[in-house]
Amino acid sequence: MARLPRPTESELAILGVLWTKGPSTVRQVNDILSASRDTGYTTTLKLMQIMAEKGLVTRDERDRSHVYAAKVPQDQTQRQLVTDLVDRAFGGSAAALVLQALSAHPASPDELVEIQRLIDDYKRDGRVAAPSKTSKPRKSSGDHHG
C-alpha cells in the first residue's frame, strides 16, 4: 500500500474528529473543531476538500451535504507518523524516541504498566499488539493548533 501524505496539524485535528465520530459532514466537523479553536466553516471545508484530493479522506457525494470519512484508521496513521519521526529525528532508533518521549512527558503509573505490557508482548511475539482500549492519549498543555 502506498504511503499517504503526512497530515498537517490542522488535518490531524480533522482526522481526529472523523476517527472519533465516524463519517461526518463539514458542518459536523466544524462544529466540533470550533468548540476548541477559532475555525471558520469555509476554512474547514477547504481543508477537507484538500484532504480528499490528497487521499487522506473519502467523500460521499450522494447527498447534498457531502459526508467525509478518514481513509485510513487512526493506528495506521499514527504508525506512519512515528516511523517518519523515528527515521528523521532519531536516526531510526526507537529507544531514543521512547527515552525522549518519557523525559518530555512523564508517564502515569497506568501508562507505565501498559508500556511494560507492550514490551513483554514484543519480547514474546516479536511484534507489538495494539495498545489496549483503556489507554487514552493525554493532551499536552502545550498543544498548539494551526
MODELLER restraints for C-alpha pairs under 7 A, 6 or more apart:
rsr = mdl.restraints
at = mdl.atoms
rsr.add(forms.Gaussian(group=physical.xy_distance, feature=features.Distance(at['CA:4:A'], at['CA:55:A']), mean=6.95, stdev=0.5))
rsr.add(forms.Gaussian(group=physical.xy_distance, feature=features.Distance(at['CA:4:A'], at['CA:56:A']), mean=6.93, stdev=0.5))
rsr.add(forms.Gaussian(group=physical.xy_distance, feature=features.Distance(at['CA:5:A'], at['CA:54:A']), mean=6.93, stdev=0.5))
rsr.add(forms.Gaussian(group=physical.xy_distance, feature=features.Distance(at['CA:9:A'], at['CA:145:A']), mean=6.61, stdev=0.5))
rsr.add(forms.Gaussian(group=physical.xy_distance, feature=features.Distance(at['CA:9:A'], at['CA:146:A']), mean=6.08, stdev=0.5))
rsr.add(forms.Gaussian(group=physical.xy_distance, feature=features.Distance(at['CA:10:A'], at['CA:145:A']), mean=6.74, stdev=0.5))
rsr.add(forms.Gaussian(group=physical.xy_distance, feature=features.Distance(at['CA:10:A'], at['CA:146:A']), mean=5.59, stdev=0.5))
rsr.add(forms.Gaussian(group=physical.xy_distance, feature=features.Distance(at['CA:14:A'], at['CA:29:A']), mean=6.85, stdev=0.5))
rsr.add(forms.Gaussian(group=physical.xy_distance, feature=features.Distance(at['CA:15:A'], at['CA:70:A']), mean=6.14, stdev=0.5))
rsr.add(forms.Gaussian(group=physical.xy_distance, feature=features.Distance(at['CA:17:A'], at['CA:29:A']), mean=6.37, stdev=0.5))
rsr.add(forms.Gaussian(group=physical.xy_distance, feature=features.Distance(at['CA:18:A'], at['CA:24:A']), mean=6.64, stdev=0.5))
rsr.add(forms.Gaussian(group=physical.xy_distance, feature=features.Distance(at['CA:18:A'], at['CA:69:A']), mean=5.99, stdev=0.5))
rsr.add(forms.Gaussian(group=physical.xy_distance, feature=features.Distance(at['CA:18:A'], at['CA:70:A']), mean=5.94, stdev=0.5))
rsr.add(forms.Gaussian(group=physical.xy_distance, feature=features.Distance(at['CA:19:A'], at['CA:70:A']), mean=6.67, stdev=0.5))
rsr.add(forms.Gaussian(group=physical.xy_distance, feature=features.Distance(at['CA:19:A'], at['CA:74:A']), mean=6.48, stdev=0.5))
rsr.add(forms.Gaussian(group=physical.xy_distance, feature=features.Distance(at['CA:22:A'], at['CA:69:A']), mean=6.51, stdev=0.5))
rsr.add(forms.Gaussian(group=physical.xy_distance, feature=features.Distance(at['CA:23:A'], at['CA:67:A']), mean=6.09, stdev=0.5))
rsr.add(forms.Gaussian(group=physical.xy_distance, feature=features.Distance(at['CA:23:A'], at['CA:68:A']), mean=5.38, stdev=0.5))
rsr.add(forms.Gaussian(group=physical.xy_distance, feature=features.Distance(at['CA:23:A'], at['CA:69:A']), mean=4.42, stdev=0.5))
rsr.add(forms.Gaussian(group=physical.xy_distance, feature=features.Distance(at['CA:24:A'], at['CA:67:A']), mean=5.15, stdev=0.5))
rsr.add(forms.Gaussian(group=physical.xy_distance, feature=features.Distance(at['CA:24:A'], at['CA:68:A']), mean=5.40, stdev=0.5))
rsr.add(forms.Gaussian(group=physical.xy_distance, feature=features.Distance(at['CA:24:A'], at['CA:69:A']), mean=6.63, stdev=0.5))
rsr.add(forms.Gaussian(group=physical.xy_distance, feature=features.Distance(at['CA:25:A'], at['CA:65:A']), mean=6.35, stdev=0.5))
rsr.add(forms.Gaussian(group=physical.xy_distance, feature=features.Distance(at['CA:25:A'], at['CA:66:A']), mean=5.88, stdev=0.5))
rsr.add(forms.Gaussian(group=physical.xy_distance, feature=features.Distance(at['CA:25:A'], at['CA:67:A']), mean=4.57, stdev=0.5))
rsr.add(forms.Gaussian(group=physical.xy_distance, feature=features.Distance(at['CA:25:A'], at['CA:68:A']), mean=6.01, stdev=0.5))
rsr.add(forms.Gaussian(group=physical.xy_distance, feature=features.Distance(at['CA:26:A'], at['CA:44:A']), mean=6.73, stdev=0.5))
rsr.add(forms.Gaussian(group=physical.xy_distance, feature=features.Distance(at['CA:26:A'], at['CA:45:A']), mean=5.88, stdev=0.5))
rsr.add(forms.Gaussian(group=physical.xy_distance, feature=features.Distance(at['CA:27:A'], at['CA:41:A']), mean=6.94, stdev=0.5))
rsr.add(forms.Gaussian(group=physical.xy_distance, feature=features.Distance(at['CA:30:A'], at['CA:41:A']), mean=5.93, stdev=0.5))
rsr.add(forms.Gaussian(group=physical.xy_distance, feature=features.Distance(at['CA:30:A'], at['CA:44:A']), mean=6.08, stdev=0.5))
rsr.add(forms.Gaussian(group=physical.xy_distance, feature=features.Distance(at['CA:33:A'], at['CA:39:A']), mean=6.75, stdev=0.5))
rsr.add(forms.Gaussian(group=physical.xy_distance, feature=features.Distance(at['CA:51:A'], at['CA:57:A']), mean=5.80, stdev=0.5))
rsr.add(forms.Gaussian(group=physical.xy_distance, feature=features.Distance(at['CA:52:A'], at['CA:58:A']), mean=5.72, stdev=0.5))
rsr.add(forms.Gaussian(group=physical.xy_distance, feature=features.Distance(at['CA:52:A'], at['CA:59:A']), mean=6.67, stdev=0.5))
rsr.add(forms.Gaussian(group=physical.xy_distance, feature=features.Distance(at['CA:56:A'], at['CA:70:A']), mean=6.34, stdev=0.5))
rsr.add(forms.Gaussian(group=physical.xy_distance, feature=features.Distance(at['CA:56:A'], at['CA:71:A']), mean=5.49, stdev=0.5))
rsr.add(forms.Gaussian(group=physical.xy_distance, feature=features.Distance(at['CA:57:A'], at['CA:68:A']), mean=6.35, stdev=0.5))
rsr.add(forms.Gaussian(group=physical.xy_distance, feature=features.Distance(at['CA:57:A'], at['CA:69:A']), mean=5.38, stdev=0.5))
rsr.add(forms.Gaussian(group=physical.xy_distance, feature=features.Distance(at['CA:57:A'], at['CA:70:A']), mean=4.42, stdev=0.5))
rsr.add(forms.Gaussian(group=physical.xy_distance, feature=features.Distance(at['CA:57:A'], at['CA:71:A']), mean=4.57, stdev=0.5))
rsr.add(forms.Gaussian(group=physical.xy_distance, feature=features.Distance(at['CA:58:A'], at['CA:68:A']), mean=5.53, stdev=0.5))
rsr.add(forms.Gaussian(group=physical.xy_distance, feature=features.Distance(at['CA:58:A'], at['CA:69:A']), mean=5.29, stdev=0.5))
rsr.add(forms.Gaussian(group=physical.xy_distance, feature=features.Distance(at['CA:58:A'], at['CA:70:A']), mean=6.38, stdev=0.5))
rsr.add(forms.Gaussian(group=physical.xy_distance, feature=features.Distance(at['CA:58:A'], at['CA:71:A']), mean=5.74, stdev=0.5))
rsr.add(forms.Gaussian(group=physical.xy_distance, feature=features.Distance(at['CA:59:A'], at['CA:66:A']), mean=6.35, stdev=0.5))
rsr.add(forms.Gaussian(group=physical.xy_distance, feature=features.Distance(at['CA:59:A'], at['CA:67:A']), mean=5.64, stdev=0.5))
rsr.add(forms.Gaussian(group=physical.xy_distance, feature=features.Distance(at['CA:59:A'], at['CA:68:A']), mean=4.53, stdev=0.5))
rsr.add(forms.Gaussian(group=physical.xy_distance, feature=features.Distance(at['CA:59:A'], at['CA:69:A']), mean=6.64, stdev=0.5))
rsr.add(forms.Gaussian(group=physical.xy_distance, feature=features.Distance(at['CA:60:A'], at['CA:66:A']), mean=5.56, stdev=0.5))
rsr.add(forms.Gaussian(group=physical.xy_distance, feature=features.Distance(at['CA:60:A'], at['CA:67:A']), mean=5.05, stdev=0.5))
rsr.add(forms.Gaussian(group=physical.xy_distance, feature=features.Distance(at['CA:60:A'], at['CA:68:A']), mean=6.29, stdev=0.5))
rsr.add(forms.Gaussian(group=physical.xy_distance, feature=features.Distance(at['CA:61:A'], at['CA:67:A']), mean=6.82, stdev=0.5))
rsr.add(forms.Gaussian(group=physical.xy_distance, feature=features.Distance(at['CA:86:A'], at['CA:92:A']), mean=5.03, stdev=0.5))
rsr.add(forms.Gaussian(group=physical.xy_distance, feature=features.Distance(at['CA:86:A'], at['CA:93:A']), mean=6.23, stdev=0.5))
rsr.add(forms.Gaussian(group=physical.xy_distance, feature=features.Distance(at['CA:86:A'], at['CA:94:A']), mean=6.30, stdev=0.5))
rsr.add(forms.Gaussian(group=physical.xy_distance, feature=features.Distance(at['CA:86:A'], at['CA:97:A']), mean=6.48, stdev=0.5))
rsr.add(forms.Gaussian(group=physical.xy_distance, feature=features.Distance(at['CA:90:A'], at['CA:96:A']), mean=6.21, stdev=0.5))
rsr.add(forms.Gaussian(group=physical.xy_distance, feature=features.Distance(at['CA:90:A'], at['CA:97:A']), mean=6.32, stdev=0.5))
rsr.add(forms.Gaussian(group=physical.xy_distance, feature=features.Distance(at['CA:118:A'], at['CA:128:A']), mean=5.94, stdev=0.5))
rsr.add(forms.Gaussian(group=physical.xy_distance, feature=features.Distance(at['CA:118:A'], at['CA:129:A']), mean=6.91, stdev=0.5))
rsr.add(forms.Gaussian(group=physical.xy_distance, feature=features.Distance(at['CA:121:A'], at['CA:127:A']), mean=6.93, stdev=0.5))
rsr.add(forms.Gaussian(group=physical.xy_distance, feature=features.Distance(at['CA:121:A'], at['CA:128:A']), mean=5.99, stdev=0.5))
rsr.add(forms.Gaussian(group=physical.xy_distance, feature=features.Distance(at['CA:122:A'], at['CA:128:A']), mean=4.91, stdev=0.5))
